[in-house]
């Protein structure tokens, strides 16, 4: 039940309540009808027995009976007995009913005979004291009277599944109608999340129920998030700009001091360390500034037709020296003349970040395999290493800024911006990013980029 949607739960609840209500109504109808039929049967029996006296005449010291007594009206059997001898004088009784049933004057009794239930009423009749005393007996079948009720009950039970089905369908459409604003909210929020555009709103409209209040709350939350994100982006951009100037000064002073000859070897070594750290910081600020501009929609891409195969081969040559330092064997399989439409500077940075990441976290004397091949409407890029790998829990977060997985990564010189930059570059070119990894065995990055078709106009 917990896994069912709210729509399904409401449908089940509505159908269950309707089924219970129908069963209750059927039970109530059956009980009330049975009582009413029994009361009506008793009244009919009493009426026919009492009216039968009109069909009895006493002439010339003997009784004469009208043929109406023999007629079966309203299911009532009438019979006349001698009160003393209990012998049947006139009339008829149901088949198999006992003739010798003792009399009980004025009492309606329930008798069972041959699996059939009857009401029996005896009433004494005597014209005058000198005339013989008669006992008029009326008999009516209870089972026959109740058969209509049972037939109705059976029909109701047979129709119960149909009632439940109709109730379920009605409940489903009612739940769907009632929850349609929720579906609208969900769809619009998913669109906002997918597009990562916090300027959009749910905008469900005006309403007074809880769902409209929830939609309004979502809009307020999105507005607050948008404001916070804008302030964060602006702060990042401002800080990046402010840090570039002192870093430029530091690098210029380091360069000037390194070219001067009046210094010892230790001082030169320390200056080189300062220079390297300043260059690393400059690169971080440059990437951070670019990402900040992208967040604010101010990043400008210089798009042009590019031979992605040549660009990939150039990037691999650039990192060969870095790979040799860790004795990592780099092999590649690059399909020739794959054309894409993109920003050359950003695509080179994409390769540098991906390859630097693979070598930095690759193991000594390890392997790095690169593949670039043309698919139907896109180019597929595979970067496969046998390095330290990434755990399954950490895998969803590797694209986040400043995120570094484990101690091996945290102790490295990585800024934690490389893969964030890679993801933005690929998506800015209309591509997709994916990663698979097994901790301790290696990682495989898979990227796709749209290819430039021969007949495509630029």
ABEGO torsion letter per residue (X at the ends): XAABBAAAAAAAAAAAAAAAAAAAAAAAAAAAAAAAAAAAAAAAAAAAAAAAAAABBBBGGBBBBBAAAABBBGGBBBBBBBAAAGBBABEBBBBGBBAABBBBBGBBBBBBBGGBBBBBBBBBBBABAABBBBBBBBBBBAAAAAAAAAAAAAAAAAAAAAAAAAAAAAAAAAAAAAAAAAAAAAAAAAAAAAAGBAABBAGAEBBABAAAAAAAAAAAAAAAAAAAAAAAAAAAAAAAAAAAAAAAAAAAAAAAAAABABBBAAAAAAAAAAAAAAAAAAAAAAAAAAAAAAAAGABBBBBBBBBAAAAAAAAAAAAAAAAAAAGBBBBBBBBBGBBBBBBAAAAAAAAAAAAAAAAAABBBGBBBBBBBBBBAABBBBBBBBABAEBBAAAAAAAABBGBBABAAAAABABAGAAAAAAAAAAAAAGBBBBBBBBBGAEBBBBBBBBBBBAABBX
